[in-house]
Amino acid sequence: MLIERIVVTMELIPNDAIQFRLAVEAVSMFLQTATLRFSREGLAINGMDISHVGFIDYFLSKEDCASLIVREPFVLSIHTSVLSKALSAIGQGDRVTLSTSKNRDQLILSYANSKLNKKATYNLNTMDVEEEQMELPEVTYDAMVVAKTSDIVSVVKEVSQFGEAMGLLLDENGFHVSAKGDAGTVTQILENTDDRTMELTEDTVEALFGAKYLMNILKGGGPLTDVTKIEFDASQPLRASFPFGKKSRFVAYLAPKILE
């Protein structure tokens, strides 16, 4: 039986395999199908979530890759659940390499761990679906909070248990996170301390967002970075930025919640 020889036309090796796995897991929480855009600058994945209330923008920069060989830009689509499942086996000390078959009908994931003398290869079928890349306009926000990821996650997680809608408010006293539900009401405040940056263009900036979606954003992006930036106001989608590595990012947008 003859085995067809697969010709590799692209190679991408992230510096941090575990961080790459975490990023794909974060993307898979929002996108059922991911369009991977490879270029000499890195790997980009972005798209609107199935509920059309959120938008995900992931970028792995060439500066955060041990190797990046892309002769010309190209795209391919794949089910995020399949990609996430293949990457779930990545552990400490693993090195993962992404490549493609000659006609790009397969995304090839190869693992290697020299300490364990272990190797594995996954050949994942790609899809014909290709989404147009969305270009988001440059926007400025009335409120910005930069704080330790653990602080923001802790507050949002605790408050989210009290209601489906979560209010965010920034004033001179700090960052207020509140919710109201059948069990009662709760408000927690991250005060404006030296290790946090809080900026606002008005005396008070306030907006309302879906608690579940905001929690999912922090659950997805939080493990990637120690510091998170939240920007919001009542007139446009919230932007949560999770920078990691040298020039890479995971950014999520969430539309304000409208009360009926």
N, C-alpha and C positions, 0 to 999 in steps of 0.2 A: 504494500500500500504506500503510495507516494504522499508525502506531507508537503503541502504548499509552503514555500519559504516566504515568510512575512518580511517585507522590506520596510524598515523604519524610516519615516520621513520627517519626524519631529521628536524632540526630546526635551522634557522638563523635569528637573529634580529640585523640589523645594528644600531649602536649608533645614527646615523643621517639619518633619513628616507628621508628627502628632498635631502640630498647629494647623497643618493643611487638612488633616482629618476633621478637626474641630470646626474649621471654617466650612467645609462641605456639609457637615452635620447642621450647621447654622442655616446654610442656604436651603437645605432640604426641608427645614421646618416651614418654609414659605413657598417654595417653588416645586411643583410636581415634575416639571421638565426644565432642564437647564440648558441654555445655549452657551457653550464654552467658546470664547473668542481668544484665539492664540495670536500673538504678535511678538515682535522682537522686544517689546516693552514689558511683556508679561502675559498673564492670563486674567481675563475679565469675565465675570458672570453677573448678569443683572436681569431684572424682570419684575413684573407685577405679580403679587400673590393672587391666589385663586379667588379670594373674596374682594379683590380690587380696593382694599383699604390701605395696602402697604406696598412699598417698592424696595427691592434689595439691590445693592450695588457692592459687589465684591471685586477686589483687584489684588492679585499676587504679583508684585513687582519683580523685574529681572534682578534687582539688587538683593532680593530675598530668595534667590535660586542658586543652587550649587552649579547648575547647568541649565541653559536655555538655548535651544537650537530651533529656530523657526525661520525657514527660508523665505516664506511669504505669509502674510496674514491669512487665516482661514477660520472657519467656525464649524462646530459640530454640536449636535444636540443629543441629550441622553436623559433618561429618567433619573432624577436625583436620588430616589430610593435605592436604585441599583448601584449607583456610584458610591453612596454612603455605606451600603452594605459591604461592598468590596473593600472600602477603606477602614472598616470597623476592626479589621484584624491588626492594624498598625499598632505597634507597641514601642516601648522605650528602646532606642538604639537602632530602630529600623530605618532603612533608606528606601524611599519610594521613587520610582521613575515612571513618568507618563510618556507614552509614545503612541503612534497611530500606525495602522496598516497602510499599505500603499494607496488604496482607494478611499481610505478614511472611513470605512464602514465598521471599524472597531477601534475602541480606545483601549490601549494596553497598559495595565498597571503591573509593574514588577516590584516585588519587595526583596530586600536582602538584609540579613543581619549577620555580620561577620563573627560576632561573639557566639552566637547560637548555631552558626553554620547552617542557616536556614534561608531558603529561597521560595518564592511563590510568584505565580503569574496569573493575572485575570485578563481575559479577553472579553471586553464588554461591547455588545452590539450598540451602535449609534442609531439615531433616528433621522428621518428626512426632514422633520419639522425644523424650520429656522425662523426665529422671531427677529423682527427689525430691532436694531439697537435704539433704545430710547435715550435721547440727550436731554438731561435735566437742566433747566435754566439756572443761572446763578441767582441765589436768593440771600437776603439778609433777614435776620430774625430780631425780634424785640427783646428776647431773653436768651441767655446762654449760661449753662452750668457745666463746669469741668470739675470732676471730683473722682475719688477712688471708685473704681468699678464696684468693689465690695460694698461700699457705703450706699451707692445708688440701688444696687440689686437688693440689699437688705431692706431698705425702706419700701421700695415698690412691692416686693414680695409680701411683706407684712400687711401693707395697706390694701393690696389687691384682693385679700380675703373678705373684705367688707362690702364690695359692690362691683357691678359690672362696668361702671364708669369711674375713671380716675381723674381727679382735678390736679393740675400742676399750676403752681403760682410762684412767682419770684418777686420779692420786694426787698427792702433794705435789711430785713431781718433774716433772710435766707430763702431756701428752696423748700416750698411747702408741697406735700403730697397728701391728698385726701380722697376719701371715698365714703359713700353713704349707701346703706342697704337695710334689709329687714333686721339684721342683727344690731344695727346702730351706725354710728359715724366714727371716723377716725381721721386724725391729721398728724402727720409726722413732719418734722422740720430738720433739714440739714442746714446748720448755721453757716454763715459766711466767715470761714476761718482762713488762716494763712495758707493752708495746704489745699484750698479750693479757690477756683476762679468763678465769680458770678458777675455778669454784666447785664444791664437792662437799659432800654432807651426811654422807658417811662417809669413812673413811680411804682406801678404794679402791672405785671403781665400775667394773664391767666388764660388757661385753655383746658379743654376736656377731651380725654382720649379713652379708648376701650382698654380696660384693665388687662384683659387676657392677651390682647395683641402686644401691649407694651411689655408685659412680662415675658412673652415669647421672644421679643426683640432682645431683651437683656439676657435671657437664658441662652440665646444663640450667640450673640456677640461678646457677652461678658467674659467667657473663658479665654478670649484671644488677647486681652490687654488688661493692664492694671489700672488704666485711667480711661474714663468715658466722658464724652462731651454730648450734652443734650441741648438742643436749640429748639425753641418753640414760640408760638404766639397763636392767637385765635383765628388768624386769617389764612393759614397755610399748614401743610403737613409738618409734623414734628420730624426733626432729623437727629438720629442717634449715631454718633461716629465712634468706631472702635479701631484706632490705628494700631498696627502691629508691625514687627520687623523694622526695616529701614524706611521703606516707602509703600508698604502695603496697607490695605484698609478693608474694613467691613462696615458699610453704612446702610442704615435702614430708615425708611420714611414711613410715617403713619399719619393718615388723615384724621383731622379732628372729629370727635363724636358729636353728632347732632341729636339733641333730645327731642323726642316727639311730643 
